[in-house]
Amino acid sequence: MNDALVIIPTYDERENLDMIVGRTLASGASVDVLVVDDGSPDGTGDLAEAWAEREPRVHVMHRTEKAGLGAAYLAGFAWGLQRGYDAIVEMDADGSHHPEDLPRLLALLADDDLVLGSRWVPGGEVENWPLRRELLSRGGSWYTRGALGIRVADTTGGFRAFRASALRRIDLGAVESRGYCFQVDLLWRALQAGLRVVETPICFTERVHGDSKMSGSIVRESLSKVTLWGLRRRARAVVELVVRHRRLPSVRTTSHRVGPATRSASAR
């Protein structure tokens, strides 16, 4: 068993699975792979099983229904923590995240608890993304920063590396979100827990095969939850100030930093 586990959630990703698993194993990072398949009707789970049969670094978790990105990651976190991995990584199955960046993300865990692969810090970029998607992503991060009072540039990105010890400091059982809002939910909990968070630039490449899982309902869920979390934070701040005569610790000025604006040459 390697020290780090890369979790790859899948639903109808058969066309992408060989590519992403092969590149991950060849990335130079000492990692195992866990494919968490939500009962894909296109046979993604069967293809993942074929990988696991011939490659001991690949493992598969079969789930019986499409229960959302957050639920898949939470199941993967539990699997990895139970088996004693030191680091756990989130990565998409469609090739939008470059596995060649894994060694750099994992190396940053030497000094930080959570490493965010960021599109919106200096050196970060997106490829082949329609303007509508870029505006939606940038706008979502802008709104989240304002609502929650944080400084993170890319709040919705899904290429992340956690120390296992950091995940244990978060009450994963209380995570409310199951869709893409899960990424903001987990980041918000990490910052409130005082975890050390660093953003490092990545190139995000739009998928070639298959369809995006983004939808209007996902955007509405994110907007409503972020607004609610921000209101709760402000209400708690008022109570602390009026009743206890003290201020809440700021999540804006602590816990977060931006790493050097460099990326792996193979990911450019």
Secondary structure as GFF3:
##gff-version 3
##sequence-region A 1 268
A	DSSP	beta_strand	4	10	.	.	.	ID=ss1
A	DSSP	alpha_helix	14	25	.	.	.	ID=ss2
A	DSSP	beta_strand	31	37	.	.	.	ID=ss3
A	DSSP	alpha_helix	44	54	.	.	.	ID=ss4
A	DSSP	beta_strand	58	62	.	.	.	ID=ss5
A	DSSP	alpha_helix	69	82	.	.	.	ID=ss6
A	DSSP	beta_strand	87	90	.	.	.	ID=ss7
A	DSSP	three_ten_helix	99	101	.	.	.	ID=ss8
A	DSSP	alpha_helix	102	108	.	.	.	ID=ss9
A	DSSP	beta_strand	114	118	.	.	.	ID=ss10
A	DSSP	beta_strand	125	127	.	.	.	ID=ss11
A	DSSP	alpha_helix	131	148	.	.	.	ID=ss12
A	DSSP	beta_strand	160	163	.	.	.	ID=ss13
A	DSSP	alpha_helix	164	168	.	.	.	ID=ss14
A	DSSP	three_ten_helix	172	174	.	.	.	ID=ss15
A	DSSP	alpha_helix	182	192	.	.	.	ID=ss16
A	DSSP	beta_strand	197	201	.	.	.	ID=ss17
A	DSSP	beta_strand	203	205	.	.	.	ID=ss18
A	DSSP	alpha_helix	216	243	.	.	.	ID=ss19
A	DSSP	beta_strand	256	258	.	.	.	ID=ss20
A	DSSP	three_ten_helix	265	267	.	.	.	ID=ss21
###
